Amino acid sequence: MKVKDIRELTDEELQRKAGDLKQELFNLRFQLAIGQLDNPMRIREVRRSIARVKTILTERKMKRQKVQ
C-alpha cells in the first residue's frame, strides 16, 4: 500500500486497516508455520504496511497535540 493512498484515509479507516493488516500478518505467519505459504515476501510487505499506517497515525496525533 502506498503512502499517498494511506494519507487519504480517515483516522477510523486507518485503525481498521491496521487491524486488518495485523490479522493478515497472523494468517501469513500461521501458513508459514504449517508450510502452506506461497509467497514469503508477502510477510515483509504486510509488516511494512503496518508500519506505514502506524507512522501516519502518529504524525496526525502529534500534529493535533502541537496545534492545541
Secondary structure, 3 states (H helix, E strand, C coil): CCHHHHHCCCHHHHHHHHHHHHHHHHHHHHHHHHCCCCCCHHHHHHHHHHHHHHHHHHHHHHHHHHHC
